[in-house]
Amino acid sequence: MFLIFFVVFFVAFLLSVLTCRQIRYFAPYWGLVDCPGERKIHTKPIPTGGGLGIGISVFITFFLCQLCLFFLIHFETLRLFLPATLMIHVDGLVYRSGQLWILLGLGGILLILGTLDDRFNLSWKLRFGVHILVAIMAVYCGWRLTIFIDVPILTNILSVLWIVGLINSFNMLDNMNGLSAGVAIICSLFLAVIMFISPNPLSQQPQFFVAGFLFVLIGAIAGFLMYNNPFHASIFMGDSGAYFLGFLLASSTLTATFTGYDGAAQTIFVPLLIFAVPVYDTTTVILIRMSNGKSLFIGDKNHFSHRLVDLGFSKTQSVLVVYLTTIICCLGSLLLYQVNFLGASLIFLQTFLLLFLIGIVERAGRK
């Protein structure tokens, strides 16, 4: 099974490398160029649209997987060449195919929206409205929180807020080379690991479908990072990639089951630890803008990474510090499966105090 995960990762990675390379060349002809400005930290025009490369590679990879599944269904002799451990999941993959393409279709809407925004600088009202609409459609199609609250309207509202929140969190985090994409790949890796240590309560089998989905996403992001990383950037991800990644990661947490077969209630908060840094960045930026009397929807240089630069870090060091902070928070999510409720409370307290300490240091440095 792990060989299959490696194959889909490699296919997505290779496609992303090739696609991003071509988009980097054609982007200026399409008007997809990010020019230096007041809120920009780069000093020369850089092609954008790397998110298109990520999205296209994800779509093609899943299309190829669907094609392989088609041949397995209609040509039974092919099954003789595959291990039995894989064949027992074929029916499940067929059942999940419809959900997969609905999810990718909704993600495609955001990919197009982000590309148009990168090109024409759309109104925040239009962008935010589409985010909410796509989130509502996702919840209607079955992607919703399961948090032991038997109040459907409340869980639906929380699910919409979670999806819209992560879409915008990864967009706001996309303010330095490799930052949003790097955090996304770290979060995806830890989510994939958790899919193996948190079996489905019904089948008591690892959640291979969600793990495979995440490996495709990881491969596509890794391909993009070849051209945009903390040390060098020849293309930007743009809003298209941030919207796309934020939505798919939010949806993957709603697809997955975190409670495990032992029913430990504290594990449902695993996504909060995994996405603690994007949530921290968004929350603090909103608070800073409110305290300064500025619009919540107009960008600035008050993000986590910018505040680290104000403390004296270089841009590369700032991105690496955010990576490290993300890994530390994600490590706590793995421990939730090894402790009781008291232990989980201590893990949450430790994570909160870590981010609170960072906030204090940042505030002192800015003063």
N, C-alpha and C positions, 0 to 999 in steps of 0.2 A: 504493500500500500504506500509505503514511503517513497518507493521508486516512482509511483504515479505522481505524487506531490512534487518530486524533483522535476519530472518531465514537464508538468504544467507550469511550474516556476520558470524553468529554462525557456520554454516556448514564449511565455509572456515577456520575459526579460529580453530575449532576442528581438521579438517584435517591437518592443518599446524602444530599444536602442536604434533599430533601423527607422522606425516611424518618427521618433523625435529628431533624428538626424535630418530627415527629409523636411520636416516641418520647420526646423531651424533655418533651412535654406529658403523655403517658400514664404515663410511668415511675413517678411518685409513687403512682398508683393501683395499680400492680402491685407496689409495695413495692421498686422498684429505685431506692433513694436511698442515697447515700454520705454518712453523717453525720460531723462532725468527731470526732476522737478522738486518742488518744495518738500514733499514727503518722501522723496526717493533717496536711497543711499548710494545708488550706482551713479557713475559719472558719464556714461555713454549709453546710447540707445542699444537695447538688448531685445532680440526677438522674443515674443511670448507665444503662447499656444502649446507649451509642453504638455498641458493638461489634455489636449487633443491626442497627443501621442500616447499618453497613459490610457485614455478612454478607448482609443481605436485598438490598441494592443489587447485590452481586456475583452472587448467585443470579439475580436478575431480568435483569441484563444478559446473562449467559450463556444464560439461557432465550430471550431475544429473539434472540441470535446463533444459537442452535440452530434457532429458528423460521425465520429467514432462510435458513439452510442447508437446511432441509427444502424450502422453496419453490424454491431453486435446483436442488435435485436432481430435483424432480417437475415443475417447469415450466421446460423448457429455453429457452423464449422469453425468460425473464428474464435469461438469461446474455448476451443480445445487448446489454444495456444496461450491462454491467459490463466493466471493462478486462481484457484477456487476462492481464495480470500477476497479477490476483487469481484468475481462474478456474483457473489451473494449480495452485492450492493447495486447491481444493475437495475433491478426493479425500483429501488429507492431513488436512483438517479433519474429514471424516467418520470417518476411521480413528482420529483422536485423541479423538473425542467420548466414547467409552466411558471412556477414561482420565480425561477431564475430570470426568465426573460421579461417578466413583469417588472422585476427589480431593476434590471439593466435598462429597460425602457424608461422608467422613471429617472434613473441616473442619467440617461441620454438627454432627457429634457433639460436637466441642470447643466450638462456638458455644453449643450447648444446655448443656453442662457448665458453661461460664463463666457463662451467665445464671443457672443454678441456684445457682452459687457466689456470684454477686453478690446473689442474693435470700436464700439460706439459710446462707451461710458454711460450706460443706462442709468436711469433714475433709481435711487435706492428703494423707492416705494414699489416700483415694478419688480425689482429683484426680490425684495422681501416678500412681496405678495406671491410670487411664483414659488418661493421656498415653502411658504405655508401651504399653498395648494398641493404641491408635490408631497409634502409630509402628510397631509390629510388623505390623499389618495393612497399612500403607502399604508397608513393605519387602516383605512377601509379595506385594503387587500389582505390584511392580516398581520402586518408588522406592528405589534404593540407590546407594551411592557407587561410583564407578569410579576407583580410585586405583592401578591397575597392580599390585594384590596379588591373586594367584590363590588366595586362601583365602576361599571364600564365607562361611564362618561368621564370620570376622573382619570382612569388609566389611559383613555384615548387622548385626553388633553395633555397629560404628561408625556405621552409618546410623541405627539406633535412637537411639543416643546423640546424634547430630547433631540429629535431629528433636526429641527430648525437650528437649535443651539449648536450642534456639532458641525453643521454645514457652515455656519458663520464663524465658529471657533477656528476651524482650519483655514478659512479665508483670512481671518484676522491674523493668524499665526504666520501667514505667508508674507513675511516682510523682510526676510534675509535669505541669502543663498542656501538652499537645501534645508531650510528650517521646517516648513510645514510638511514637506515630503519625507524628511528624515524622522520627524515625530510620528507621522502616519505609519512608516514602515516598522518602527519600534512597537507601536501600539498593536499593529497587525500581527507581529511575531508573537507577542505575549498572548494575544487573543487566540492564536492558532495553538499555542502550547496548552492553553486552558481547555481547548476543545478536546484534547487528549486526556487530560486529568479529570475532566468533569463529564462523565458519560451521560448519555440520555437516560432519564429516570425510567423510561418505558422499556427500552431495549438493553440498557446497561452496556451499550457499545459507545466507543468514542464518537464524537460528532464529526464524522469524516466530511460530510457535505460542506459544513461551514468552514472547516479547516482547509479543504481544497479551494474553496472560494477565496479565502484569505491568502493562500499561497499564490494564486493567480494575481491577486492585487499586489502582493509583495514583489513578485517578479516584474510587474509593470512599473512600479515605483522605483525599483532598483535600476531598471533600464534608464529611467529619466534622470536618476541621480548621477549617471555617468556624465551628464552634461550640465547638471546643476547640483553642486555640493558646497560644503562650507569653504572649500579651497579655490573653487573656480566655477564660473557660470557663463555658458554661452547661449542659454535659452532659459526663459522663465516659465513657470507652471501656469501662471495666470489664474484668473477667477474660475476658468473652466475646470482646471484640475482640482482646485480647492473645494469647489462645490461638489464635484463628482466624488472625491475621496471622502469628504465629510459625510455625505449621504450614504455611501456604501458601508462605511465603518459603523455609522449609527444603525443602519439596517441590519448589519451582521450581528450586532449585540442584541437586537430584537428577535433575530432568527434563532440565536443560540439559546441553550438552556444552561443556567449557571448554578442551579440548586443542587445538581448531582443526585445520585441515588440515595444518599443518606439524608437528604432533605434539609441540610443546614441552611437556615434562613439567611445568615449573614453573607452568603456567597452571591446573593442577588445584587450586591453592591460592588461586585468586581468591576463592572464598567466605569464606575466613578473613580476607582483607583487608577485604572488604565488610562483614562482620559483626564486625570487630575490636572496635568499641566495645561492642556488647551482650555479647560474650564477655568483654571486660575488666571490665565492670561486674559480671557474674555471678561471675567468678573472684575478684575482689577482695572482693566482699560475702561469699562463702563463706569466704575466708581470714580476714576480720575476725570473722565469727561463730565460726569454729573457735577463733581465738586468744582470744576472749572467753568460750569455753565455752558458747555459746548454740546453740539448735537451728537447723539449716540451713533449716528450713521455716517459721519464724516471722518475719514481716516486721519490719523496723526502719528506721532512718533513716541507714544507713551506705552508701547508694548513691552512685555517681559524682556525680550531681546534688546530693545532700545534702552531700557533702564539698566541693563547690564553693561552696555557700551558707555552709558553715562558714569558708571562706576569705575571705568578705566579699562575694561576688557576690549580686546579687538573684536571685530565683527565675527571672525572665525571662532575665537574663544567663546564669544557669547552664544553662538549656535551650539557649540560642543557642551557648554554648561547646561543649556536647555535639554539637549539629548540626555546628559547624565541625570538630570533631575527627573526626566521622564522615565528612565530605566529604574531609578530608585523607587518611584511611586508604583511602577508596574510590578516590581518584585514583591511589594506588599500584597498585590492581588493573588499571587501564587500561594502565599502563606495562609490566605483565608480558608483554604481547603484543609489546612493542617491544625487549626485551632478551634476552640469553642467561641461562644459569643463574647466572653470577656477578652480573650485574646484578639478577636476581631476588632473590638472596641479600641484596644491599645494600638493596633495597626492603623486604624483610622485617625486616632489622636496623634500618633507619630507623624503621619503624612500631613495632617493639618498643621502641626507645629513646624514641620520643615518648611512648608510654603509660607506660613506666617512669619517665620524667621527671615526667609528670603525677602518678604515684603518689607519688614522692618529695616533690613540692611539697604534695600533699594531706596526706601524713603529717606533714610539718613544720608545716603550718598547724593541724592538729588538736591537735598537742602544745602 
